[in-house]
């Protein structure tokens, strides 16, 4: 029996052969199964050095490296040539496979899991045909710097590649090159584990981003010997401290500033450094804002919070109007205008790990390339060294001034309820959002993919309060999948998905995953039967044009027949209803809460009004004859 | 196309053109009570085309302004009233 165990641990025999051997040695089937279960974890454990040799199919080696890379969940869509990988999963229960019925929402679910858990995962698809469906979410991962690893085989085999075969395209891995940090084709079966761990290493080395691994499908079937290495043995664990000389310069600028301003961003949330950002802001009595990102990285109820940048330039802030020193802490600073977000006359300190983005648009006085948690620690310590009694008093006076503004702003923002159409049916989108703000748990997670909806009234707080997962990348169809992945990662927190009807219809299949896996997400569809954003935008471009004159808009109306999102949800096994008025909405939210407390997801199709320029009561539909 | 649907993109884009020039109204904004408030408050983010194609009554304009509050605009009730009065008079349903 000892020899049997040794052979199983060295991967010389399969689990089935091990079980058969034990029964032949005289154990009952139940006893043999018990022995197998007790040995399985050891069979997949690494040795003390974190490196071991595995013998098996390419698919088995792939699975072993995923385990060694710390992967618990794999999100995939059915792929015939991954047979040996699926076979390997049977005896590796620690590696859980989640079947997603479309690669796009499946990849969004994986991305949501990664963002909410901070743990690695894999998205896998069938060859280039499945990859093509996932590329939209790969784009999102690239823009959002999500460390998501993608894999798909090449259907063509090594012995017959290049003959325009079934599902074959030349240079498959090159298709995703502009959207990935690393895209590579393993040339031999024994190189599968190395290719996989390099993909994880590249994805998870800051600044994060998606990667892609591929190989010819026959390599999955080959029997080979390969090294499997713990990810910790290849991870550079890049947590960089900033240049001390630059830290001193930044500290001096900040303490001497008349009106400093801090911009926060996603690196703060990823580094769990919100409290550190708050500490520095309080020390200096410094106003805090945020440009567009995924997460809300500063507590919105804090007296130093002055609101988000309305249009991506600090000059659009109501307050402070003329900051003389601006420090960015971990924001990507997405520019959508030729005008720099921060004007040339303002001193600028840029603290983030994404060094490649620094200085591209904004003139930078002090670059601080660092993990923002370390950077904030070092900068705060340096500022404390420079604080005198008079500077402390100046900071305290400034903090009072910022508080006066933030108190007034809070009062003015609350006036949203005074809209004369507040009780109308179909509802104002603002009314739906306000009701959700009243309804959500104090530590709820809001997944947002509702284009024309501003998530007001939630008072996001990364320090244990409500959290935001916003659709920064903006390839639509991500919201429902993201919410499912977030709930998988954070089962104890309420997850509410806000999604527009146009976005929802790009990716509803993840509802089926919510139902199957009992992921009790509340999905609220803002359904105005229209693409509101593009409607307003074309009118702004051509305000006196023929479209406005005739009311003939070709691109924006999704009604007649109106899509019923509740019926769609029920088709995927999710209980749902339509809410047409505020009263119906509050009642529906009550039912949604009860459903989720029973472990079941729920969807509300909230009927909202089409608002904006030139909407007819019955919009014109382009004829085809 | 999907990317273009993002509303914030729309807001950013609408302000992109505005960013190239000083924040002053284009021709087509006749003098009337409330104009000064409108120019001071709305052109912070929007170009003039947001108004020139729109015709609706005062109540609808007031609703539009409160929707901007939902998007982060910080206006007092008096300011909203002044802007709604102006827009209802100048860009009302019967205006040309």
Interface residues (C-beta under 8 A of the other chain):
Chain A: X136 X292 X307 X308 X310 X311 X312 X313 X316 X318 X336 X337 X338 X339 X408 X409 X412 X413 X415 X416 X418 X419 X420 X421 X428 X429 X430 X433 X451 X452 X453 X454 X456 X471 X474 X475 X476 X477 X502 X503 X506 X531 X532 X533 X534 X536 X537 X539 X540 X541 X543 X544 X548 X611 X613 X614
Chain B: X2 X3 X4 X5 X6 X7 X8 X9 X10 X11 X12 X13 X14 X15 X16 X19 X20 X44 X45 X47 X49 X50 X52 X53 X54 X59 X62 X63 X64 X66 X67 X69 X70 X71 X72 X73 X74 X75 X76 X77 X80
